[in-house]
Amino acid sequence: MKLFRSIVVVSLFLLPLTAILEGLLPPLYQTADEIAGILKEHELGNVLSAGEPILEIRKIENGYLVITNKHQVEATIIYEPASRPGPARFKIQFQSPEPVNSKEGQ
């Protein structure tokens, strides 16, 4: 009976802990979430022309560089403070687009 009680007590302690850890995203899934957020963001259509195909999305220091056939634009990821455990919440801020050739060498 003591063993059963110990198992129940440990289970009750670990159950909330597993729920907390389950909400955290590994880096692969966090970056996938950020890239999906960039592509879903309506502001991207205001920054870049609809006639420009996206050729590349490259990780940079503060976010991502979205490269089209004519322009490139930095998408800065701004993380929101976490009030509880779970996937990182963030906002995306687009910088002014620049011609593709102006940032060669990055």
C-alpha positions, -999 to +999 in steps of 0.1 A: +000+000+000+029+024+007+043+017-027+010+025-043+007+058-023+043+067-033+035+061-070+004+083-068+022+111-050+051+110-076+026+109-105+007+138-092+039+158-089+052+148-124+020+152-143+020+190-143+057+191-150+052+170-182+024+193-193+047+223-189+076+207-208+053+196-236+045+232-244+081+242-251+091+239-287+125+226-297+145+249-319+135+232-352+098+237-345+103+272-331+120+284-363+094+266-384+067+285-364+086+318-370+089+312-407+053+302-410+044+334-391+064+355-416+047+339-446+012+343-430+018+379-420-004+403-441+022+430-437+046+411-460+023+418-489+025+455-480+063+455-479+069+434-510+051+433-544+028+403-550+047+398-583+080+389-565+085+352-558+102+344-525+135+327-534+150+323-500+144+329-463+177+331-444+182+332-406+200+363-394+209+377-360+175+393-350+152+373-373+151+364-410+160+379-443+133+373-469+148+374-504+128+378-536+140+382-572+140+420-568+142+429-531+152+416-497+136+426-464+145+419-428+118+404-407+127+411-371+114+386-345+103+404-313+097+379-285+069+387-260+075+382-223+063+347-213+037+348-185+035+310-185+053+281-200+047+272-236+058+280-271+075+314-274+051+341-285+064+367-309+056+396-332+072+402-366+084+437-377+094+442-413+121+466-422+121+486-454+128+465-485+161+470-503+172+460-538+187+425-538+222+438-548+225+463-519+233+437-492+256+413-511+281+397-489+257+388-460 
